[in-house]
Amino acid sequence: MAATKATKAANSASSATKRAIKKTAKKAVAKAATRSKSPVVSKVAKSTPSKATLLKPKLLKPKLLKPKLHKPRVGAGLLEDVAIASRVLARHQVLDAFGHVSARSDRNPDHFVMTRSLAPELATPADMMEFDIDSEAVGGDTRKPFVERYIHGEIYRTRPEVMAIVHSHAMSVIPFGITGAALRPVYHMGSFLHSGAPVWDIRDKGGDTDMLVSNRYLGRALADTLGRCACALMRGHGFVAVGSSIAEATFRAIYTDGNARIQLQAESLGGPINFLSDAEGRLTTAGNQNAMERPWNLWKQQAKRKA
C-alpha cells in the first residue's frame, strides 16, 4: 500500500514537472515571436531603401557664400554724396538701370569709389566699393563691380584735377556720336561744352566688341580722346562727363543731356544755330562754378525726401 502511494506521488510529481516544462517552452516561443516583431527589427526594415529611392538622384542644396565686404577708407560724406548723385541723375533720367558715378578718394588720390553693380536709383553708402588706380577692388571686396569701372580709373590716372566722373547712356546724346553733327553749347547751362565734346569710337582701338569699356586699354583710349575737355561722347553708347567735384560732374551730366535736347530741337527748325562763342562759354562756365552749391543742395534735398 505504501509502495503504491509512493509510486502515485512520484508520477504526480513527474506530471507537474512536465507541465512546468511545457509552460516554460510556450513562454519562450511567445517571447521569441515578440522579439521578431520588436521596434529594432522594424526600424532596420524601414531603413532599407527601395529600388526607386536608390535610383532617385540626390539633390544637394548649394551653399551660398556671402561676399566679402570692404568698407572704403574715405570720408562718410563722400560715400553719401556718390549715392545721392546716383539717385539724382536717375531721377533726371540721365541714368536709368545703367550708368554710374564715381569720386576720387579724399584719403588716397590713387583710389576712387563707386557702387557695386547696381541700378543707380537704388544706391546707398553701404553699396560703395573702393578701387585702386588699376580699377581693381581693394580690401578683398568680392561684390560684383561694374564692368566699365576702367572708364573711371583711366580718367583719374590721366586727369589728376578730376574729382568725379559720370558715365551715362542718355539717348539725347547718341545722335551726336553717330553723325557728323557736333554737340556744342546752345545755352548758358551747357557752357562747359565750349571746350568741345569729342567723339570716341571703340572700334578704332578695339575692333568689333560688345561696346563696353571692359579693360584698361580701352579705358585709356577713351581718356586720351577726352583730353582736357569736360565731356566726351561714346559712339553708339553714351557719354562721360567729369568735374572738380561730385556736384560739378552731376551738373555737367544733367546739362549735357539738356543741351543735346535743345540742340536737336533747334536743328529741327532749320536755319543756322547761334551757338555760344568760346569767350561766352568760358565766362559762363566760371559763373556757374561759383553758383554750383545752389543746384547741388536742391538736388540733395530732393533725393533725401524721396529716399
Number of C-alpha atoms within 10 A of each C-alpha: 6 6 8 9 10 11 12 11 12 12 12 12 12 12 12 12 12 12 12 12 12 12 11 12 12 12 12 12 11 11 11 12 11 10 12 11 10 11 10 11 11 11 10 9 10 10 8 9 9 9 8 8 10 9 8 8 8 8 6 6 6 6 6 6 6 8 11 10 16 17 14 24 17 17 11 10 10 18 24 17 19 27 26 27 27 29 28 24 25 21 17 13 16 25 26 19 13 17 24 31 30 30 27 29 22 15 12 11 14 17 25 27 28 28 27 22 20 17 17 26 21 15 22 19 19 15 17 24 28 26 24 16 18 17 23 17 21 17 15 11 19 15 18 13 20 16 14 20 27 25 26 32 27 23 24 25 17 15 15 12 13 19 23 27 31 29 28 27 23 21 17 18 25 18 18 22 23 15 10 9 10 16 24 23 28 22 19 19 19 25 28 27 28 23 16 19 26 21 23 23 20 22 13 10 13 15 10 9 11 10 15 15 20 16 16 18 15 21 21 20 20 26 25 15 18 24 15 14 17 24 29 26 29 26 20 18 20 22 27 27 25 32 21 17 17 25 23 22 26 27 25 26 27 23 20 29 21 18 24 24 14 15 19 16 11 15 11 9 9 8 8 8 12 10 16 19 14 16 11 17 23 16 14 19 19 13 12 18 14 9 11 14 13 11 13 18 12 10 22 17 13 15 19 11 8 8 11
